Amino acid sequence: MTGTPVHGTWEPAPAARWEDAFLSGNGRHGVLVFGDPNDDRVIVTHHALVRPNGSEDARPPELAARLPKLQDRLLAGDTTAADDFTDGRPLRWVQPFHPAFQIRLRGTPGGGHGYRRSVDFTTGEITAVCENRSSQVFVSRADDVIVQYVTTPGPRLDIALDHRLPGAPDGLGIGESAVLTGDGALLSLRARYPGSDRAYTGVTLAVVTGGACSLVPPGLRVEGAATVLLLTSVRRHTGEADVLAEGRALRALLPGTEQPYDTLLARHLPPHRAAYERVTLDLDADPAERALPGSELLKRTRSAALLERLFAAGRYHLLSSSGMLPPRLTGLWTGDWDTAWSGAFTTDANLNLQIASATAAALPEVTEAHAALLHGQVEHWRDNARAIFGTRGVLAPAHTDGESGHLYHFSREYPLHLWTAGADWLLAPLVEHDETHGTRDPRTAALLAEAARFYEDFLTRTDADGNLVVVPSYSPENRPANASWATINAAMDLSAARHALTTAADYHPEHADRWRALADRLPPHRINDEGALAEWASPGLRDTYDHRHLSHLYGVWPLTEINPYDTPDLARAALRALELRGAENDSAHGHLHHALVAARLRDADRVAHALGQVLDGDYFHASLMSAHYPNRHVYNADAAHALPAVLIESLVQSTPGRLVLLPALPRAYRRGSLRGIRTRFGAGLDLTWTPDTVTALIRPTRTVRVELRTSSGTSALDLVAGEDHVLTERTR
């Protein structure tokens, strides 16, 4: 290999747009750092910051009494029957995610010589240097605080908290305060939402060495200082925050040393670095390209160094945005109050795509954040199931702001209240985590049982052959070419029902016979006249191919219901469905979802093409965070967070009983290594490949026999817990 891949990125100029600002976060607090030495701006975010919009108390529609009539009409062939299955409400968006404020440091203008800003993925530290001045920022995982350290700030530095960000509502009730302390000042900014008793407060403790401090409303002026250390935190609340108590809490974090920044960083590093460094990818890139700034590297769309850096950045951003909650549509970051789609958790595709690499790429921190979102909303999911379908169990929403799990975001064109696959889709990553670690989380077991109870009550209708019918049924966010949005037997719903019932049976032997018998009564998938896996198994419903979602291929990815080894006919039909699928509006998540399915179906050329669509389409900002559409339109984390999963799935795939090596490696990457991967049969794996050989170092934690699939064929692999196994195969 040609040296070590770069675990960070850099730029030779400050960020002019917030989208290009470098990012750091600890899964609760986040920052976007511009790095301008004359006007240093740090935008502060927090997962809890959602703006009340009247939907915070919204409830699911009470429709259960009307369900039997709807089912009768759909089964009788009325393809538009579900269009009026609502309570008449207009579409309501969840509470939108927004930034808190920016920390502004205005200094004496300098010459700007020797400027460089960088982010170190291994530490989460963002640094900007110019001449003899420097600024360093990180968000502590240990102390849950934003830390900023400025050295040689110049003759004068003005520090203030500024709420004036794009889209900030005029009616915000702003309160500011600044109080001098013995070694600096305590600054605060309170913003009360218009027409609400809810507010958020940011507090910054400034500790100054050398020089003099004075108050210059609304902030602090520092003159002749050697260093300035800022500690910042944000809290969302009702009533008034106790700013002095917040200040004391920040002060308590300071060590009694002459190097407080170094000590704070040292406390943060173990949890962050240990997580980030578990997995690395080396694609044998050109060292000269590895040294390029990110904005230049992004122009070399076929560079191995670009994929290495995007892989590293994707893991870094995914880890940094996961903690209190998993990543939103914008991760943990935004510089604008008008976030697209409310900056929500969109659960019918985007969230699962973003966290797709969490288990294999050894980031249980991400899976735990995902679990926190799900388990925090179980009671609301029960309300949804009872109100809409009159069942026990749970029904998950397709959109949530992280606070409410009630299902109220739907319309005629997006009848998301009729999407019954959500609970299983969202639980799949938790099941994968349990398989990998050889444990069964009792919380996951309990929620799987709730999903099974929903299907027990919901699956009551049968067809002429005695098969159960999923009615109504919805395939996000598509519709048949010859019917309206909600119909019968969407492929995703069939896969989800089967998976939920059989997986719940595995976790609950006492109910296994009953739940497996119910799963066995579901109809099979249908192959249409074009040889493709049909998006709707009900005969007569024609496919609509030009669409960004691939919900009907849920059985291929992330499930293993359809695969080239056990169900080759269905796998061929799934590949045909993938070949026919259009890109519609070029959403980044559609391209990478396409790549994930193609990797499972062993189509390396299709993986490479989908990756190329994203790399050629100018989806990535200089921050290496991504956009939803080409030409960096609409800030969105889908591509940034999902790309590592595509590369992993192309190199290694596993189930509890199977290991597949190099299933869909794009031909451009002839040699490399992937280290630290976790498999679903309980082993760590390091993979190295060349044009002639593939070598795997397998570190099993369980004694197990698995089926090994390589280009050489199929064989049995016997692994013993605690005994490393080295496997070398020729690839040609």
N, C-alpha and C positions, 0 to 999 in steps of 0.2 A: 504494500500500500504506500501511497505517496504522502507521508506525513499524517497529521491528525486533523480530522474535520474541524471546522470552526464552530465553536459553541457560543455564538453571539453574532452581532452585526453592528455596523457602524456607518456613519455618514459624515461628509466633510463640511456640512452646513447645517444650521439650525432648521427645525421643522417650521415651515411657513403655514401649514394646515394642521389642524388637530388630528386628522387622519394619519398623518405621517409621524406624529409624536411617538416616541418609544414608550413601551408599556411595562408596568410592574404591578404585581398584586399578590395578595395572600388568600384569596378566596372570599374575603369580606371587603376590605378596602382595596381600591385600585388607583393608579395614577397614570396620566398621560403627560410625558415630559417633553417640552419643546426644545430646551437646551440653548436658548439665546442668552449669551452672557450679559447683554445690555438690558434685556427684558425677559428674565427667566420666568417661565410660566409652567406651573404644575397643576393640571386639572385633576381634581379629587373626585372619585366615585365611591359608591358603596352599594353592595347587592340589595340592601334594604330600601334604597331610595326609589320609590315609585310614587307618582303624583296622583292623589285622589281625583277621580273623574266621575264620581257618582256610581261606579260599578263595584266599589269595594264591598257593598252589601247585597249585590245581585245574587239571585237564586236561580236554580235550574227551572225550566218550564214544567208545569204540572200537566203531563200529557198521558199518563198511564191509562186512564179510563178510555181514551180514544184509540189505544194501540190495537185492540182486536179488529176494529173496523178498518184501520189502515192495512193491517196484514191481509184481511179479506180482499181488499181492493187490489193490492199488489199481486197476490196469488191468483186473482182473477184476470190479470193481464193489464191492469190500469197502470201504465208506466209513469204517470205523473201524480200518482196518489199522494206521495209524500210532500208535494210542493206546498201544501197548506197545513202540514203537520207541525204547527207552531202555536204559540199563544199570542201571535200578532205583534210581538215586540220587534223593534228595529235592531239591526246589528249593533252590538255593544262591544267596544274594545276593552281589554283589561287595562289596569292602571299602567301608564307608561313609565318606563325606566328613564332616569335623567341624571345629569351630573350634579354635583353639589356646588362647587365654586372653584376658582383657581387661586392658587398661591402665587402672587406676583412679587418678583424681586427686581426692582428697577435700579440699575447701577449707573455709575459714571461711564459714558461711552468710551470704549477703548478702540484700539486699532484692529482687533479681530484677527491677529496673526496666529497661525498654528492651531486653528479651530478644529476640533474633532468631537463628535458625540458618539457614544457607543452604549450597548447594553450587553451585559455578560449573562448568558442564560444559566450558567452554573451557580450564580449568586443572586440573580434578580436585581443586580445593581446597574443603574443607569448613570453614566458619567459624561459630563461636558467639560472640555478644557479649552482655554483660550489664553494665549500668552501665559501669565503666571496665575491666572484665576481658574478655579475648578468648582464644579458642583456635582455632588453625588446624591442619588436618591434610591431608596429601596423601600419596600413594604414588608414589615417584619412578620413572619409566620409565628415567631415565638411571642412577641409582645403586642400584636395586632395594632400597629401604629405605623404611620408614614414617617420616614426618617429622611431629612434632607440636610446636607452638610456643605457649606460654602467656605472655601479657603481663599484668602487674599481677595476679599470682596471689593477692594478699591476704596477710594476716599469716602464714598457715600453709598449707602444701600437703603432703599425704601422698601419695606415689607408690608403687604396688605393682603387680606382675603377679599376676593372680588367675585360677586355672584353674577356679574354681567357676562353671560355666555349666550351663544345663539339660541333663540327660541325661548329664553326665560320669560315667563308670563309677567305682564306689567303689574299684576295684583299681588305679587309676592310681598309679604310683610317682612321687611328686612330690619334686623337689629344688629348693631355692631358695637363692639367694645374693645378697648385696648388699655391695659394696666401695666405700668412699669413694675418690674421685679428687681431684685438685687443684682441680677446678672443678665437682664434682658427685658422680656415682656411676655404677657399672656394676651393673645388676640382671640377674638371669637366672632362668629357670624351666625346669626339665627335667621332662618327663612321659614315663614309660615305660609302654607299653601292657601291660595285664594278660596274663601268660603269654607274653610275647614278648620278643625281644632288641631290638626296635625302639623308638625313642623320638623325641621332637622336643624341641628346645631353643629358647627365645626369649631374646634378649638385648636389653636397652635401655640405651643410653648416655644419661645425663642430664647436660646442661651448664647450669649455673646462673650467672646474672649477678646480683651483689649478694646480700646476705643470708647466711645460714648454713645448712649442711647437717649432718644427723646421721642415724644409722641407727636406724630404728624397725622392728624385724623384723615382716614380711618385706621391708620396703622402705625408703624414704628419706623423711625429713621436711625440708622446705625452709621457712625462716622469713625473712620480710622481703625476698624476692627481687624483682628487677625483671622478669626473664624466665626461663623454663625452656624449653630445647630438648631434645626426646627423639628419638632415632634408634633404631628397632627393626627387628630382622630375626628370621626363624624358619628353622630348618633341621631336616629329618627325617633320622634317622641310625640306625645301630647303634652299640653301644658308648657311649662318652661323648664329648660335644662339648667342644672346647677353647674355653671361655668367654672366656678372656683373649685368644686369637687373634681371636675374633669381635669382642670389644671394640676391639681394635686396628684391625680392618678398618672398623668404624664410625667410629672416631676419624679414620682416614685420609680419610674423606669430607668432613670439616669444612674449609671454606676458612679461610685466615688473614685473615679480615676481621671487622669489627665487626657485620656483618649476615649471619651464616651462613644464616639461614632464607631470606633473599632470594636468596642465591647458590645454595642447593640448589634452590629453586623455579625459578630461571632456567635451571638445567641440565635440569630436567624438562620445561619448557614446550615446547621445539621439537618433540620427537617426539609429545607428546600433542596440543598445539594444532594442529599441522599435520594430524594425522589427523582430529581431531574437526571442524575447520572446512572440510573438503573439500566437504561437502554440507550444504545448508540448505533448509528448507521454510518458506514463508510462505503462510498461508491467509487473509490479510487479516483477522486477528482484531481484536476490540475491544481497544484499549489498556488499558482499565480491567480487563478480564478477564485480560489478560496479566500484570497487576501482582498478581493474587491469589496467596495461598499455595496450595501444591499441594493441600492437603486441602480447601480451599474450591473450587478449580477442578474437582476430581474430582466434585463434586456437580452441576456443569453439564455433563451428559453429552453435550449436543449443541453445545458450545462449540467453535468453531474454535481458540480459544486452548488448549483442552485437548489437541486432536490435535497442534497445533504442539509443545506441551511434551512430550507422550508420545513424539513422533517424536524430538525432541532427546534426551530421557532415554534412549530405547531405543538410540540410536547411542552415547551416552556409556557406558551400562552394558555394551553389547556390546564396545566397545573396551576398557573397563577390566577386563573379565573374560577377555580373550584375550591370550595371549602364550606362556607355557610350554605351555599347552593351550587349547582352545576352551572356551566356557562349559559348565558342568555344568547339571544340572536347576535348581540354585539359583544359576547364574552362578558367581561366585567367593566367595559369601557365605553364611553361616549363623550363627545364634547359638545353635544347639541341636545336641547330639550325635546326636539321633534324627532325622536327615534322612529325609524321605520318599523311598522307592525308593533308599535309600543315597546320595542326592545324586549319583547316577551320571551317566555320559554314556549316555543312552538313544538309541540310534542308529536305531531303526526309524521314528522320526518326529521326536522333539523336537529333537535336535541340528541336523538340517538345517533345521528351521523357524526355530530361533533364529538361524542364520547366513545366512538366506535373502537378506538385503540386502547381504551383505559385498561382493560384486563390484560391483553397480550403485551402491552407496552409497560406493564408493571407500575401502574398509577392507581393503586387502590384508593388514594385520596380523592380521585375523581369519582370513582364508583360510590364511595361513601357520601360524597356531596349529592350525587344523584339519588341515593337512597334517602337522604334527608328531605329532599323535595317530595318524594313519593309518600314517605311515611308521615310527613307533616300534613298531608291532605286527605288521609284515608276517610275521615268522617265526612268530608265534603263529597268524596267519590261515592260513598254510600247514599248520600242525599240525591246525587244524580241518578243512580240506578233506580231508586224508589220512585222519584218524581217522574222520570221519562218513561221507564219500562215497567214499573211496578214490581221490581224484583228485589231479592236480597243481593248481597255482594256489592261490587264496585263497578263504576263507569268513569273512565278517566277523561278529562277535558283535552282538547287539542291545543288550547292556549291557556296559559296561566301567567300571572305576574309574580308568582312565588309566594304570595300571601293566600289567595283564595284558590281552591281547587274546584269551585262550583262551575258548572258548565252553562255558560250564558252567552258565549261568543259563537253565534251561528246565524245563517241566513238561508234563503232559498237556494242560492248558488253554492253555498258552503254549509250544507246541513250537518255540521260537525257534531251536533247533538245525537246523531244517529250512527256515529262511528263507534262500534262496539269492540274493536280490536285494541283500543288504546292501552288498557291495563296490561295485557300480555306483552305488547310491543315495549312498553316501558319497563316491565319486569324482566325482560330477556337479558339485559346487561347484569342484573343482580344474580340471575341463575348462572350465567357464564362465570361470574366471579366465584360463586360457590363451587362450581365444577373445578375451577382452576386451583382453588385453595383447599379443596377436599373437606369443606365444612358446609353446614346448612344453617344459614342465619335464620333464627326463629321468626324474625320480622318478615323475611321473604316468604317463609313457609306460611305464615298467617295470611299474607296478602294473596298468595297463590290460591289458598283455600277460598278467599273471598271472590276471586275471579272465577273459580269453578262453580261456586254457588250461583253467581250471576247466570252462567250458562245453563245450569240446572233449571232455573226458573224461566229463562228467556227462550230456550230451544224447545218449543212446544209444538211447532207446526211441521208437517211432513209432506213430501211430494207423493206422486202416484207410485213410486218404487219403494216407499217406506223410509226414504232418507229424510233426516232432519233438514229443515230449511232455515237459513239465516235471513230473517225478514222482519223489519227493513234492513238493508245492507248498503254500505257506503264505502267506496274506494277513494281515499284521499288523493288528490283533491280533484278527481277526474269524474267523467260521466260516460255512459255508453253513447255510441254514435246515434242510436235510435231510441233513446229513452232519457228520462230525466235523471237527476243526480242520485237519488236514493232508490235502490232496486232490490234485487234478490241475489244472495250467494256471491258476493264479491270474493275473489280469491284470497285477499288478505284476511277477510273475516273468517273464512274456512280454515286457513292456516293458523290463525290466532286461537280460534276455538279449540282446534285439535291440540295445539301446543299447550294451551292453558290447562286443559283437562288432563292430559297425560303427564304433564310436569307436576301439577298438583297431586296427581295420583302417586308419583314417585316420592313426593315429600310426605304424603299422608296415606300410609298403607291401609289404614282403617277404612278409608273411603275409596280405595283404588279400584275395586271391581266396578263400582257404580259409575265412577267418572270415566274409566276407560271404555265401558260399554256405551256411554253417551258419545264419546269421541268416535267410536267405531260406526256410529249411525250417521255421521256426517258424510255428505256426498264427496266423490273424488273431484280433483281438478279437471277442467275440460281443456282439450286441445282444439283450437278453432280450425276453420277451413284452410287457413294459411300455414298450418303446422305450428302455430304459436300457442303458448300457454295463455288461455283466455283470462282477461281481467275479471270477467264475471262468468261463473260456472253455469249459470242458468242459460239453457239453450235459447237462441234467438236474440240475445244481447250482443251487439257488434262492438268491437274494440275501437277506442279512440287512441291512436298511436302517438300523436304529436303532443306530448305532455311531459312536464318536468319531473313528476313523481313516478316512482316505480313500486307503488304499494303492492301490486299483485305478485311481485317477486320476493315478498317477505319469506316465503318458504326456502328460497335460495340463500339470501342474506338478510338478517343475521342468523336465521334458523338454518338447520341442516336437513330439513324435511325433503328437499329436492337437491340432489347432488349427482355428479357424473358416475359415482361408484355404485350406489345402491338403487338409484332410480334413473338410469340412463335415458329412458324415453322421455321422461318429464324434464330432465336436464336439457335435452336437445330442444324440446319445446320452449323451455325458458330462454335458451340462447336465441332461438328464433324470435321470441317476443322482444328480446333485447335488441336484436338487429333491426327490428321494425320500429323501435321507439325513437321518436324525434326528441329534439332538445327544447322545443317550444320557445321559451323566452330566455334561454341560456342562463338560467339560474345556476350558480356555482354548485349548489347542493345536488342538482340533478346530474351534472357531469360526474361528480365524485361518487354518488350513489350508483350510477352506471358502472363506474370502474370497480366498485366493491363487488357488485353482482358478477361482472365479467371475470374478476379474479377467482371467484368461487367456481365459475364454469370453465376455468383454465384457458381463457381467451386472452393471451398476453398482448396481442395486437390491439384488441379493443380496450384493454387497460391503458396502453400507451396512447391511443387516440384520445381517450377521455382526459388523461392527464395533459396531453398537448392542448386540448381545447381550453383548459384553465390557464396553463402557462403562457400560451400565445394570446390569450384574451385580455391580458392586462388586468388581472383580478387583484393583484397584491400591491398594497401601499409600501412606501419605504420603511414603514414600521414592521413590515412582514405580516401585519394583520391584513385580512382580505376584504373583498367587496362581494356583494350579492350578484351583481351583474358585470358584464365586461366594461372595460375602460374605467375601472375603479368607481363604479356607480353604486352607491348605498353601502355604507360601512357594515360589515357583517362577518361573523367569525366562522361560518360554515366551512369554507374552503381551507382556511388556516388550520382548523382543528381536525378536519376529516382527512387531510392529505396523509398524515402519518399512518393512518389505518389502511389506506390504499396500498402504500408501499409494503407494510407488514403482510397484508393478505396476499400480495403478489409473491412474497418470499417464503412465508410459513403459514400453514393453516393447521388447526388441530381441533379435534373433538375428544370426548372422554375415551374414545377407542381408536383414534386414527391420527397419524401425523403425515402431512403432505409437505414436501420440500420443493421449493421453486416451482409452484404450480402455474405461475403466470408472470414470470420475470420478463419485463420489456427487453428486447434484444440490445438496446443501446447501453445497458449496464452489465457489461460482460464479467466484471469481477467486483467483489466487495465483501463486506461483513456486516452482520446484524447481531448485536450482542445484548443479552439480558432478557430475551423474550420469555414470557410465561406461557405454558401450554395448558390445555384444559384436562390433561391427564396428570397434572401435578408435577411438572418438571420445568426447570429452567433450561434455556437453549441458547447456544451461541452458534451462529451459522456463518460459514465462509465459503465463497464460491469463486471459481475461475471458469474460463471457457471449457475446461476439461473435467473438473471435479467439483463436488460439493462435499463439505465436511461439516458435521454437526457435533458439537460437544453437548451432551444431554446430561443434566443433573437432576435425577428423579428424587422426589420426596415421597413417592408411593411406589410400591411394587405392583407392576401392571404389565400386561401384554397389550401392545397396540399394533395396528396394521400400519405399515410404513409404505408410503407411496412416493416414488421418485421417477425420474425419466427412465430409470433402468427397469422399472416394474414394481411389483407388489411383493412384500415379504412381511413376516412376523418379527416384531421387535420386543424382546423380553427385557424389562427394566427392573432393577432392584433398588429400593429406597436407600439413599445414601451412597450408592456406587455410581460414579461418573461413567458414562458410556460415550465412546468416540466412534462415530460412524463416518466412513468415507465412501462415496459412490462416484463412479465415472459418469459424466453427463453426455459423453459421446464416444 
